[in-house]
Every structure is written in C-alpha cells, then in structure tokens.
Amino acid sequence: MNTELNCLAGASFPLKKGIENVMNFTECLLSDAVKMTSENASKIYRLNDRGNLDRGKRADIILFDLTGNKLKIEKTFLKGKLVFQA
C-alpha cells in the first residue's frame, strides 16, 4: 500500500498561516514564500489564468501588512474585484 499523501504539510491551515510557518521554519524571504503559494502552486495545478500579475490573468490579489513574520490581511481582490476589506 502506498502511504504517500499528495498534499502539502499543514495544508489544512489557512494560506496566511502557511506563509508564516514557512518563513519561520526556513527563514526564507517573504518573496520566496509568496512565490511558493502563488506562482509555483498555479504551475503545479496547471492554473494558467493565475499565479502572477500579468495582463489577462485573473488578478486575485491579497494586500497585507507584515510585522515580524505575522501577516495581517487588509484587502482581498478576486478577479480584480474587492471581496474583503479589514
């Protein structure tokens, strides 16, 4: 029996917590953590309409404040439309 699971460690956590964790455990830069959760993930799942901010893409954007390694989400846009504001 194959016991390998096809999921990220801690994938049940909100994405915000995952970014905080990877920065804390690996001491990687914020830019690297964001790339892991956006561009790299979209490539893995072949979601060609998202993952970065290029013309013609969905424009899913999260604006946040970073204090230490803690993120506070300020605004969220889906397909360029504001859907959340703190």
GROMACS elastic network, one bead per residue, 0.5 to 0.9 nm:
[ bonds ]
;  ai    aj funct       b0    kb
    2     5     6  0.84334   500
    5     8     6  0.84367   500
    7    10     6  0.84980   500
    7    11     6  0.66424   500
    8    12     6  0.85574   500
    9    12     6  0.82241   500
   10    13     6  0.56231   500
   10    14     6  0.88311   500
   10    17     6  0.89864   500
   10    18     6  0.70081   500
   11    14     6  0.75565   500
   11    15     6  0.79322   500
   11    18     6  0.75392   500
   12    15     6  0.87212   500
   13    16     6  0.80192   500
   13    17     6  0.61196   500
   13    18     6  0.63817   500
   14    17     6  0.54218   500
   14    18     6  0.64973   500
   14    19     6  0.89856   500
   15    19     6  0.62797   500
   15    20     6  0.86414   500
   15    37     6  0.76881   500
   16    19     6  0.53346   500
   16    20     6  0.63743   500
   16    21     6  0.87043   500
   16    70     6  0.85148   500
   16    71     6  0.65922   500
   16    72     6  0.83447   500
   16    73     6  0.82047   500
   17    20     6  0.50164   500
   17    21     6  0.60241   500
   17    22     6  0.86249   500
   17    70     6  0.83760   500
   17    71     6  0.81475   500
   18    21     6  0.50361   500
   18    22     6  0.61401   500
   18    23     6  0.85465   500
   18    33     6  0.87751   500
   18    37     6  0.85770   500
   19    22     6  0.53255   500
   19    23     6  0.62137   500
   19    24     6  0.85946   500
   19    30     6  0.79897   500
   19    33     6  0.57672   500
   19    34     6  0.70468   500
   19    36     6  0.87142   500
   19    37     6  0.76250   500
   19    69     6  0.85755   500
   19    70     6  0.88688   500
   19    71     6  0.83628   500
   20    23     6  0.52960   500
   20    24     6  0.61665   500
   20    25     6  0.86786   500
   20    30     6  0.89069   500
   20    33     6  0.84190   500
   20    69     6  0.56292   500
   20    70     6  0.60275   500
   20    71     6  0.70700   500
   21    24     6  0.50436   500
   21    25     6  0.59765   500
   21    26     6  0.82807   500
   21    69     6  0.83633   500
   22    25     6  0.52451   500
   22    26     6  0.57164   500
   22    27     6  0.73676   500
   22    28     6  0.72233   500
   22    33     6  0.67227   500
   23    26     6  0.55147   500
   23    28     6  0.51397   500
   23    29     6  0.67033   500
   23    30     6  0.69374   500
   23    32     6  0.87869   500
   23    33     6  0.66745   500
   23    69     6  0.67567   500
   24    27     6  0.54557   500
   24    28     6  0.78227   500
   24    69     6  0.68579   500
   25    28     6  0.82216   500
   26    29     6  0.89194   500
   28    31     6  0.82444   500
   28    32     6  0.63452   500
   28    33     6  0.67926   500
   29    32     6  0.52773   500
   29    33     6  0.64437   500
   29    34     6  0.87540   500
   30    33     6  0.50753   500
   30    34     6  0.61061   500
   30    35     6  0.85229   500
   30    69     6  0.85881   500
   31    34     6  0.52262   500
   31    35     6  0.61529   500
   31    36     6  0.87105   500
   32    35     6  0.50598   500
   32    36     6  0.62466   500
   32    37     6  0.88124   500
   33    36     6  0.51550   500
   33    37     6  0.64887   500
   33    38     6  0.87657   500
   34    37     6  0.51831   500
   34    38     6  0.60367   500
   34    39     6  0.79446   500
   35    38     6  0.51943   500
   35    39     6  0.51480   500
   35    40     6  0.60673   500
   35    41     6  0.82061   500
   35    51     6  0.82504   500
   35    52     6  0.86881   500
   36    39     6  0.64018   500
   36    40     6  0.50947   500
   36    41     6  0.63731   500
   37    40     6  0.64418   500
   37    41     6  0.56254   500
   37    42     6  0.81816   500
   37    51     6  0.84450   500
   38    41     6  0.53769   500
   38    42     6  0.60334   500
   38    43     6  0.86329   500
   38    50     6  0.79300   500
   38    52     6  0.70181   500
   39    42     6  0.53137   500
   39    43     6  0.63119   500
   39    44     6  0.88183   500
   39    50     6  0.76899   500
   39    52     6  0.59188   500
   40    43     6  0.51850   500
   40    44     6  0.62994   500
   40    45     6  0.88218   500
   40    51     6  0.73990   500
   41    44     6  0.51486   500
   41    45     6  0.63460   500
   41    46     6  0.84329   500
   41    47     6  0.83638   500
   41    51     6  0.74459   500
   42    45     6  0.52809   500
   42    46     6  0.57952   500
   42    48     6  0.67483   500
   42    49     6  0.84299   500
   42    50     6  0.64884   500
   42    51     6  0.52876   500
   42    52     6  0.88941   500
   43    47     6  0.62576   500
   43    48     6  0.70093   500
   43    50     6  0.89894   500
   43    51     6  0.76331   500
   44    47     6  0.78556   500
   45    48     6  0.85678   500
   46    49     6  0.87557   500
   47    50     6  0.60502   500
   47    51     6  0.76139   500
   48    51     6  0.74726   500
   48    57     6  0.79495   500
   49    52     6  0.87050   500
   49    56     6  0.74520   500
   49    58     6  0.58432   500
   49    59     6  0.88886   500
   50    53     6  0.76173   500
   50    54     6  0.84896   500
   50    57     6  0.53957   500
   50    58     6  0.55473   500
   50    59     6  0.71579   500
   50    60     6  0.72570   500
   51    54     6  0.88511   500
   51    57     6  0.81360   500
   51    58     6  0.86453   500
   51    59     6  0.88038   500
   51    60     6  0.83002   500
   52    57     6  0.74793   500
   52    58     6  0.88372   500
   52    59     6  0.79002   500
   52    60     6  0.86193   500
   53    56     6  0.86147   500
   53    57     6  0.65739   500
   53    58     6  0.80977   500
   53    59     6  0.62312   500
   53    60     6  0.83360   500
   53    61     6  0.84976   500
   54    57     6  0.56855   500
   54    58     6  0.87342   500
   54    59     6  0.81595   500
   55    58     6  0.87055   500
   55    59     6  0.87222   500
   56    59     6  0.83375   500
   57    60     6  0.84246   500
   57    79     6  0.82349   500
   58    61     6  0.89488   500
   58    78     6  0.72675   500
   58    80     6  0.68976   500
   59    77     6  0.72198   500
   59    78     6  0.64273   500
   59    81     6  0.84277   500
   60    76     6  0.75747   500
   60    77     6  0.53719   500
   60    79     6  0.53501   500
   60    80     6  0.62581   500
   60    81     6  0.84162   500
   61    75     6  0.81527   500
   61    76     6  0.58111   500
   61    77     6  0.50005   500
   61    78     6  0.66365   500
   61    79     6  0.83004   500
   61    80     6  0.75048   500
   62    73     6  0.69894   500
   62    74     6  0.76110   500
   62    75     6  0.58585   500
   62    77     6  0.63364   500
   62    78     6  0.87732   500
   63    72     6  0.87205   500
   63    73     6  0.61688   500
   63    74     6  0.55661   500
   63    75     6  0.51008   500
   63    76     6  0.63155   500
   63    77     6  0.84433   500
   64    71     6  0.63073   500
   64    72     6  0.53700   500
   64    75     6  0.68786   500
   64    76     6  0.87697   500
   65    70     6  0.81721   500
   65    71     6  0.57248   500
   65    72     6  0.51483   500
   65    73     6  0.65230   500
   65    74     6  0.69833   500
   66    69     6  0.64443   500
   66    70     6  0.56795   500
   66    72     6  0.65115   500
   66    73     6  0.88683   500
   67    70     6  0.53357   500
   67    71     6  0.66251   500
   67    72     6  0.81187   500
   68    71     6  0.83096   500
   72    86     6  0.89937   500
   73    76     6  0.76235   500
   73    85     6  0.82400   500
   73    86     6  0.71230   500
   74    84     6  0.78825   500
   74    85     6  0.57389   500
   74    86     6  0.50576   500
   75    82     6  0.72077   500
   75    83     6  0.76851   500
   75    84     6  0.53323   500
   75    86     6  0.63684   500
   76    81     6  0.82816   500
   76    82     6  0.59504   500
   76    83     6  0.57530   500
   76    85     6  0.66579   500
   77    80     6  0.53392   500
   77    81     6  0.50024   500
   77    83     6  0.55419   500
   77    84     6  0.70681   500
   78    81     6  0.53244   500
   78    82     6  0.66290   500
   78    83     6  0.66130   500
   79    82     6  0.86001   500
   82    85     6  0.75112   500
